């Protein structure tokens, strides 16, 4: 069994519908195929998420109102009140009703109207057209196609989810790198300020030391002169 064939049995394996030799072949392939193992794991996680969704109950119970019984005279009076007053409007309503009745009768009787070479053709039959029964092979092929399409849809959903997660991770890494760079620049600026402060202290200390030496020299000279 290859990966393409195994994909058609993903859902059957998850819902434990595989039996006999087909189940053993699928498990053998699954034991040696890492890609199929990842797809099965993603499908099972999706199934667990769907099963974990809570069932919402309606906020208020549905209340069905029981209609009151009306007589035939009341129905007729209400219907007559809905009819248009002018004669021409009633005539249009009658034609529309007749067309509706003919349309319904034609649909029931399988009415078929066609126009060809300037002639109308009318055909009708009471029995519905014979429907072709689908064979077991065609049904199996259709079922396999539906499984493949469903598996492809779920795979695409997982691929989109993984791409979104990778994008979010990349954004987090980029933000972290920017923070590190900003911190390094701040440290460099702090070290530069500290260096400038030390230089200023050194210059101030040197200046004070020079002034002190000068005062001491003047004092020594003054003492020597007095002696």
Rosetta blueprint (number, residue, H / E / L):
1 X L
2 X L
3 X H
4 X H
5 X H
6 X H
7 X H
8 X L
9 X L
10 X H
11 X H
12 X H
13 X H
14 X H
15 X L
16 X L
17 X L
18 X L
19 X L
20 X H
21 X H
22 X H
23 X H
24 X H
25 X H
26 X H
27 X H
28 X H
29 X H
30 X H
31 X H
32 X H
33 X L
34 X H
35 X H
36 X H
37 X H
38 X H
39 X H
40 X H
41 X H
42 X H
43 X H
44 X H
45 X H
46 X H
47 X H
48 X H
49 X H
50 X H
51 X H
52 X H
53 X L
54 X L
55 X L
56 X L
57 X L
58 X L
59 X L
60 X L
61 X L
62 X L
63 X L
64 X L
65 X L
66 X L
67 X L
68 X L
69 X L
70 X L
71 X L
72 X H
73 X H
74 X H
75 X H
76 X H
77 X H
78 X H
79 X H
80 X H
81 X H
82 X H
83 X L
84 X L
85 X L
86 X L
87 X H
88 X H
89 X H
90 X H
91 X H
92 X H
93 X H
94 X H
95 X H
96 X H
97 X H
98 X H
99 X H
100 X H
101 X H
102 X H
103 X H
104 X H
105 X H
106 X H
107 X H
108 X H
109 X L
110 X L
111 X L
112 X E
113 X E
114 X E
115 X E
116 X E
117 X L
118 X L
119 X E
120 X E
121 X E
122 X E
123 X E
124 X L
125 X L
126 X L
127 X L
128 X L
129 X L
130 X L
131 X L
132 X L
133 X L
134 X L
135 X L
136 X H
137 X H
138 X H
139 X H
140 X H
141 X H
142 X H
143 X H
144 X H
145 X H
146 X H
147 X H
148 X H
149 X H
150 X H
151 X H
152 X H
153 X H
154 X H
155 X H
156 X H
157 X H
158 X H
159 X H
160 X H
161 X H
162 X H
163 X H
164 X H
165 X H
166 X H
167 X H
168 X H
169 X H
170 X H
171 X H
172 X H
173 X H
174 X H
175 X H
176 X H
177 X H
178 X H
179 X H
180 X H
181 X H
182 X H
183 X H
184 X H
185 X H
186 X H
187 X H
188 X H
189 X H
190 X H
191 X H
192 X H
193 X H
194 X H
195 X H
196 X H
197 X H
198 X H
199 X H
200 X H
201 X H
202 X H
203 X H
204 X H
205 X H
206 X H
207 X H
208 X H
209 X H
210 X H
211 X H
212 X H
213 X H
214 X H
215 X H
216 X H
217 X H
218 X H
219 X H
220 X H
221 X H
222 X H
223 X H
224 X H
225 X H
226 X H
227 X L
